Amino acid sequence: MPLHCVEVTLRNALHDQLRDLDGRAAWWEAKHLNDHGLRKIDEAYSALSRLGCTEPSPDDVVAQLPFGFWVSLLSGTYHQSLWIPALHRAFQRRPVRRQLRSDFDHVLKLRNRIMHFEPIHYRHLAADHETIYRLLR
């Protein structure tokens, strides 16, 4: 449950800031994304099309994007173009972007191991749990 919450919370918080940055729900049309990000947007549209959604709304696209996409927006690649003008506002305590990215990468790896039924018994699960709740705060 906490993994689901951290994923949805990050997605919604970043989407809100990006929507406000450009004043449009389909903020990715403003060309802020690199090739990898644009590919993920195209993949989301393709997946929605396969599901029978012929005219997806921006909210449909946002919901289709994977957790890794949202974590990638915290990378140094987007420091000037997204973090400084918008994304830092998604977090109350003015976090250091690099540390935040590292923490979300850590949680992303945990989430992926769980979702792919890979072992996690060797991890310090109490520390993982604390990281998730710290990110949610």
C-alpha positions in Angstrom: 0.0 0.0 0.0 2.7 2.6 0.8 4.4 1.9 -2.5 1.2 2.6 -4.4 0.7 5.8 -2.4 4.2 7.1 -3.0 3.9 6.5 -6.7 0.5 8.2 -7.1 1.6 11.1 -4.8 4.7 11.8 -6.8 2.8 11.5 -10.1 0.1 13.9 -9.0 2.4 16.4 -7.4 4.7 16.6 -10.4 1.8 16.7 -12.8 0.2 19.6 -10.9 3.4 21.7 -11.0 4.0 21.0 -14.7 0.5 21.8 -15.6 0.8 25.1 -13.8 4.2 25.8 -15.4 2.8 25.9 -18.9 -0.9 26.5 -18.2 -2.0 23.4 -20.0 -3.0 19.9 -18.9 -0.9 18.4 -21.7 2.3 20.0 -20.5 4.5 17.6 -22.4 3.5 19.4 -25.6 5.6 22.4 -24.5 8.8 20.4 -25.5 10.5 20.3 -22.1 11.2 16.6 -22.3 14.2 14.8 -23.7 13.9 12.0 -26.3 13.5 9.4 -23.5 10.7 11.3 -21.9 9.0 11.9 -25.3 9.2 8.2 -26.0 7.5 7.4 -22.7 4.7 9.8 -23.7 4.3 8.1 -27.1 4.3 4.7 -25.4 1.5 5.9 -23.1 -0.6 7.1 -26.1 0.0 3.7 -27.8 -1.0 1.7 -24.7 -4.2 3.8 -24.4 -4.9 3.2 -28.1 -4.5 -0.6 -27.6 -7.0 -0.3 -24.7 -9.5 1.3 -27.0 -9.1 4.9 -25.8 -9.1 6.7 -29.1 -9.1 10.2 -27.7 -7.2 10.1 -24.5 -7.4 13.1 -22.1 -4.2 14.5 -20.5 -5.3 12.7 -17.3 -5.5 9.4 -19.2 -1.9 9.9 -20.4 -0.6 10.9 -17.0 -2.2 7.9 -15.4 -0.6 5.6 -18.0 3.0 6.9 -17.5 5.1 4.5 -15.4 6.7 5.4 -12.0 10.1 5.4 -13.6 9.1 8.3 -15.9 8.1 10.5 -12.9 11.3 9.6 -11.1 13.3 10.5 -14.2 11.9 14.0 -14.1 14.0 14.5 -10.9 17.3 13.9 -12.7 19.9 16.5 -13.4 18.8 16.5 -17.1 15.7 18.5 -16.0 17.3 20.7 -13.3 17.2 23.9 -15.3 14.2 23.3 -17.4 11.8 21.7 -14.9 13.2 21.5 -11.3 14.0 25.2 -10.9 10.9 26.7 -12.5 8.4 24.2 -11.2 9.1 20.8 -9.7 10.7 22.0 -6.5 7.4 23.4 -5.5 5.9 19.9 -5.3 7.9 19.3 -2.1 7.3 21.3 1.1 10.7 21.1 2.7 12.9 22.3 -0.2 14.8 19.0 -0.7 18.0 18.7 -2.4 17.1 17.4 -5.9 19.9 14.8 -6.0 19.0 13.3 -2.7 15.4 13.2 -3.6 16.2 11.5 -6.9 18.4 9.0 -5.1 15.6 8.2 -2.6 13.0 7.8 -5.3 15.4 5.6 -7.3 15.8 3.4 -4.2 12.0 3.1 -3.8 11.6 2.5 -7.6 14.0 -0.4 -7.4 12.2 -1.9 -4.4 8.8 -1.5 -6.2 10.1 -3.1 -9.4 11.5 -6.1 -7.5 8.2 -6.6 -5.7 6.2 -6.2 -8.9 8.4 -8.7 -10.7 8.2 -11.2 -7.8 11.9 -10.9 -7.2 13.5 -11.5 -3.8 13.6 -8.6 -1.3 14.5 -10.5 1.9 18.1 -9.3 1.8 17.1 -5.6 1.9 16.8 -3.5 5.1 13.0 -3.4 4.8 12.6 -1.2 7.9 14.8 1.4 6.2 12.9 1.1 3.0 9.6 1.6 4.9 11.0 4.7 6.5 12.2 6.1 3.2 8.8 5.7 1.7 7.1 7.5 4.5 9.7 10.2 4.5 9.0 10.8 0.8 5.3 10.8 1.5 5.7 13.5 4.1 
